Amino acid sequence: MADSGDTQQPGHAWLRSRRTVVAAGLLGLLLLVLLVWWIGYRLTHSITDDAFIESDMVELAPRVEGQIAEMLVEDSQPITRGQLLARIDPLPYQRRVAQAQAALKVAEADHATAVAALERLEAQMPQQIAAAEHQLAVAQNESKSAAHNLVQARATFEHDVRLAEQGLKASQANLDFARVTAERWNALVEDRAVAPEERDAKQTSLANATAQHAQANTRLAQAKSDLARVKSAEALALAAEQRGREAQAQLAIARQGPLEIAETRRRVEASAERIEAARAELALQETQLAYTDVVAPFDGVVAKRFKFRGDFGTPGVPIFSLYDTENLYVTAHLEETKLEGVGPGHPVDVTVDAFSKSFRGRVLWVGKATGAQFALIPRNLSTGEF
């Protein structure tokens, strides 16, 4: 028994030593494989720890100015696209909208008035021209009739005056002859050359001649009194001539109707343009009023508020800082010696300290300038980082 136990001890030691050698060999081989893989991986991959998770940061500013009447979100609050974040005091913009609405109503009323005037002119113009032509024809006829009556009145007056003057001259001659004859017969009676009865006959002739002379004077005065009828006819002729000129002027004015229609049409067009301008102004003021609501442009988180309720908001001056939670990316800085083989679309493994597993990604782009170009205080590197 003792001999057999002694013979088995060396065999067991040899087996254990052999196993140890094999295990050490396998371990060394594994380490060698890992070393070769690691060297190959390092030589075929660009690796950096200089990387940061970032998102597009938006400085949200109001589009209109005014006092901030409402602040509806807090810092670090999640927001959704279109959510109301703050409101600028809308009262001044509401008043401007009301003024623009009133201006639009006035412009529409002016346009309606201009259109009605144009339609009235277009409808009345032919009638006005026809009426003016008729009045001119009537006035011209009246003027011709008055002129004819005036010529006849003047001719009648002149004829009657000439006849009366001729009758007066004849009666004067008869009166003178009768007077001379009566005086001669008076002398003959005094001389008792003739009988008194014959003298009485001559006195009767003198009396008749005196009466006829008086009648001739009366007819001449009556003929001259007809001059008033001539002046009346002249006045009627002048009045008719004046009415003719007025009717002709009215016809000329009526014939200017197309020009007036054209001018009214231009007023209609101008009023229509004023309506469009008023509508544009109303749309602008309504847009300005809508801009008093500051809304989220995307789904994200409020990073920081720069202004608060009661502050004055100014266009271009941010009141919020937002970031988009759906637009996260990694910015990695690589030395230019590691850029070989790195390009848009290449796969990337991203390891984040906060998570136990890595993430699969792809290269979006490679910068055309070094990071030092964008740094406030560039680092002193012998090789640039991209």
VENCORJO-V863976 format. One record per backbone hydrogen bond with DSSP energy under -1.0 kcal/mol. NH is the residue of the N-H (numbers start at 1). CO is the residue of the C=O. E is the energy in kcal/mol with one decimal. If there is no record, write none. Layout:
nh->NH co->CO e->E
nh->NH co->CO e->E
//
This chain:
nh->5 co->1 e->-2.2
nh->6 co->2 e->-1.7
nh->7 co->3 e->-1.7
nh->8 co->4 e->-1.1
nh->9 co->5 e->-1.1
nh->12 co->8 e->-1.8
nh->13 co->9 e->-1.9
nh->14 co->10 e->-1.9
nh->15 co->11 e->-2.0
nh->16 co->12 e->-2.4
nh->17 co->13 e->-2.4
nh->18 co->14 e->-2.0
nh->19 co->15 e->-2.7
nh->20 co->16 e->-2.3
nh->21 co->17 e->-2.2
nh->22 co->18 e->-2.5
nh->23 co->19 e->-3.0
nh->24 co->20 e->-2.8
nh->25 co->21 e->-2.4
nh->26 co->22 e->-3.1
nh->27 co->23 e->-2.9
nh->28 co->24 e->-2.6
nh->29 co->25 e->-2.9
nh->30 co->26 e->-2.9
nh->31 co->27 e->-2.9
nh->32 co->28 e->-2.6
nh->33 co->29 e->-2.9
nh->34 co->30 e->-3.1
nh->35 co->31 e->-2.7
nh->36 co->32 e->-2.9
nh->37 co->33 e->-3.1
nh->38 co->34 e->-3.0
nh->39 co->35 e->-2.8
nh->40 co->36 e->-2.8
nh->41 co->37 e->-3.2
nh->42 co->38 e->-2.7
nh->43 co->39 e->-2.2
nh->44 co->40 e->-1.6
nh->45 co->41 e->-1.2
nh->51 co->49 e->-1.8
nh->52 co->331 e->-2.1
nh->54 co->329 e->-3.8
nh->58 co->322 e->-3.5
nh->60 co->320 e->-1.5
nh->66 co->313 e->-2.0
nh->68 co->311 e->-3.4
nh->69 co->87 e->-2.3
nh->70 co->87 e->-1.7
nh->72 co->85 e->-2.7
nh->76 co->302 e->-3.5
nh->77 co->74 e->-1.4
nh->79 co->300 e->-2.9
nh->82 co->296 e->-2.9
nh->83 co->80 e->-2.1
nh->85 co->294 e->-3.2
nh->86 co->294 e->-1.5
nh->87 co->70 e->-2.2
nh->88 co->292 e->-3.3
nh->89 co->67 e->-2.9
nh->94 co->90 e->-2.5
nh->95 co->91 e->-2.1
nh->96 co->92 e->-1.7
nh->97 co->93 e->-2.1
nh->98 co->94 e->-2.2
nh->99 co->95 e->-2.5
nh->100 co->96 e->-2.5
nh->101 co->97 e->-2.5
nh->102 co->98 e->-2.3
nh->103 co->99 e->-2.7
nh->104 co->100 e->-2.1
nh->105 co->101 e->-2.1
nh->106 co->102 e->-2.4
nh->107 co->103 e->-2.4
nh->108 co->104 e->-2.5
nh->109 co->105 e->-2.4
nh->110 co->106 e->-2.7
nh->111 co->107 e->-2.2
nh->112 co->108 e->-2.5
nh->113 co->109 e->-2.4
nh->114 co->110 e->-2.5
nh->115 co->111 e->-2.6
nh->116 co->112 e->-2.4
nh->117 co->113 e->-2.4
nh->118 co->114 e->-2.3
nh->119 co->115 e->-2.6
nh->120 co->116 e->-2.5
nh->121 co->117 e->-2.5
nh->122 co->118 e->-2.7
nh->123 co->119 e->-1.9
nh->124 co->120 e->-2.7
nh->125 co->121 e->-2.5
nh->128 co->124 e->-2.9
nh->129 co->125 e->-2.4
nh->130 co->126 e->-2.5
nh->131 co->127 e->-2.8
nh->132 co->128 e->-2.6
nh->133 co->129 e->-2.5
nh->134 co->130 e->-2.3
nh->135 co->131 e->-2.7
nh->136 co->132 e->-2.2
nh->137 co->133 e->-2.3
nh->138 co->134 e->-2.7
nh->139 co->135 e->-2.7
nh->140 co->136 e->-2.6
nh->141 co->137 e->-2.3
nh->142 co->138 e->-2.7
nh->143 co->139 e->-2.5
nh->144 co->140 e->-2.4
nh->145 co->141 e->-2.7
nh->146 co->142 e->-2.8
nh->147 co->143 e->-2.4
nh->148 co->144 e->-2.4
nh->149 co->145 e->-2.7
nh->150 co->146 e->-2.2
nh->151 co->147 e->-2.3
nh->152 co->148 e->-2.5
nh->153 co->149 e->-2.8
nh->154 co->150 e->-2.5
nh->155 co->151 e->-2.4
nh->156 co->152 e->-2.9
nh->157 co->153 e->-2.5
nh->158 co->154 e->-2.5
nh->159 co->155 e->-2.4
nh->160 co->156 e->-2.8
nh->161 co->157 e->-2.4
nh->162 co->158 e->-2.3
nh->163 co->159 e->-2.5
nh->164 co->160 e->-2.5
nh->165 co->161 e->-2.6
nh->166 co->162 e->-2.6
nh->167 co->163 e->-2.8
nh->168 co->164 e->-2.5
nh->169 co->165 e->-2.5
nh->170 co->166 e->-2.3
nh->171 co->167 e->-2.9
nh->172 co->168 e->-2.3
nh->173 co->169 e->-2.2
nh->174 co->170 e->-2.7
nh->175 co->171 e->-2.7
nh->176 co->172 e->-2.7
nh->177 co->173 e->-2.6
nh->178 co->174 e->-2.9
nh->179 co->175 e->-2.5
nh->180 co->176 e->-2.6
nh->181 co->177 e->-2.6
nh->182 co->178 e->-2.5
nh->183 co->179 e->-2.4
nh->184 co->180 e->-2.3
nh->185 co->181 e->-2.6
nh->186 co->182 e->-2.1
nh->187 co->183 e->-1.9
nh->188 co->184 e->-2.1
nh->189 co->185 e->-2.0
nh->190 co->186 e->-2.1
nh->191 co->187 e->-2.0
nh->193 co->188 e->-3.8
nh->199 co->195 e->-1.1
nh->200 co->196 e->-2.1
nh->201 co->197 e->-1.5
nh->202 co->198 e->-1.6
nh->203 co->199 e->-2.1
nh->204 co->200 e->-2.2
nh->205 co->201 e->-2.0
nh->206 co->202 e->-2.2
nh->207 co->203 e->-2.5
nh->208 co->204 e->-2.4
nh->209 co->205 e->-2.7
nh->210 co->206 e->-2.5
nh->211 co->207 e->-2.2
nh->212 co->208 e->-2.8
nh->213 co->209 e->-2.2
nh->214 co->210 e->-2.1
nh->215 co->211 e->-2.5
nh->216 co->212 e->-2.3
nh->217 co->213 e->-2.3
nh->218 co->214 e->-2.3
nh->219 co->215 e->-2.7
nh->220 co->216 e->-2.3
nh->221 co->217 e->-2.6
nh->222 co->218 e->-2.7
nh->223 co->219 e->-2.5
nh->224 co->220 e->-2.5
nh->225 co->221 e->-1.8
nh->227 co->224 e->-1.7
nh->228 co->225 e->-1.4
nh->230 co->226 e->-1.2
nh->231 co->227 e->-2.3
nh->232 co->228 e->-2.5
nh->233 co->229 e->-2.2
nh->234 co->230 e->-2.6
nh->235 co->231 e->-2.7
nh->236 co->232 e->-2.6
nh->237 co->233 e->-2.4
nh->238 co->234 e->-2.8
nh->239 co->235 e->-2.8
nh->240 co->236 e->-2.5
nh->241 co->237 e->-2.4
nh->242 co->238 e->-2.5
nh->243 co->239 e->-2.6
nh->244 co->240 e->-2.0
nh->245 co->241 e->-2.1
nh->246 co->242 e->-2.7
nh->247 co->243 e->-2.7
nh->248 co->244 e->-2.4
nh->249 co->245 e->-2.5
nh->250 co->246 e->-2.8
nh->251 co->247 e->-2.3
nh->252 co->248 e->-2.3
nh->253 co->249 e->-2.5
nh->254 co->250 e->-2.7
nh->255 co->251 e->-2.4
nh->256 co->253 e->-1.1
nh->257 co->254 e->-1.6
nh->260 co->256 e->-2.0
nh->261 co->257 e->-3.2
nh->262 co->258 e->-2.7
nh->263 co->259 e->-2.6
nh->264 co->260 e->-2.8
nh->265 co->261 e->-2.7
nh->266 co->262 e->-2.1
nh->267 co->263 e->-2.0
nh->268 co->264 e->-2.2
nh->269 co->265 e->-2.5
nh->270 co->266 e->-2.9
nh->271 co->267 e->-2.6
nh->272 co->268 e->-2.2
nh->273 co->269 e->-2.3
nh->274 co->270 e->-2.2
nh->275 co->271 e->-1.9
nh->276 co->272 e->-2.2
nh->277 co->273 e->-2.6
nh->278 co->274 e->-2.7
nh->279 co->275 e->-2.7
nh->280 co->276 e->-2.6
nh->281 co->277 e->-2.5
nh->282 co->278 e->-2.5
nh->283 co->279 e->-2.9
nh->284 co->280 e->-2.5
nh->285 co->281 e->-2.7
nh->286 co->282 e->-2.7
nh->287 co->283 e->-2.4
nh->288 co->284 e->-2.7
nh->289 co->285 e->-2.3
nh->290 co->286 e->-2.4
nh->291 co->287 e->-2.0
nh->292 co->289 e->-1.3
nh->293 co->290 e->-1.6
nh->294 co->86 e->-2.8
nh->296 co->83 e->-2.2
nh->300 co->79 e->-1.8
nh->301 co->323 e->-2.0
nh->302 co->77 e->-2.2
nh->303 co->321 e->-2.7
nh->304 co->321 e->-1.6
nh->306 co->319 e->-2.0
nh->307 co->319 e->-1.1
nh->310 co->68 e->-2.5
nh->311 co->308 e->-2.5
nh->313 co->66 e->-3.3
nh->317 co->314 e->-2.2
nh->319 co->60 e->-2.8
nh->320 co->60 e->-1.7
nh->321 co->304 e->-2.2
nh->322 co->58 e->-3.1
nh->323 co->301 e->-1.8
nh->324 co->56 e->-1.1
nh->327 co->324 e->-1.1
nh->329 co->54 e->-2.7
nh->331 co->52 e->-3.0
nh->333 co->50 e->-2.9
nh->336 co->384 e->-1.4
nh->338 co->335 e->-2.1
nh->342 co->339 e->-2.2
nh->345 co->363 e->-3.7
nh->346 co->343 e->-1.9
nh->348 co->361 e->-2.4
nh->350 co->359 e->-3.2
nh->355 co->352 e->-1.7
nh->359 co->350 e->-3.3
nh->361 co->348 e->-3.2
nh->363 co->346 e->-2.3
nh->371 co->385 e->-3.2
nh->373 co->370 e->-1.4
nh->374 co->371 e->-1.3
nh->381 co->379 e->-1.4
nh->386 co->334 e->-2.7
//
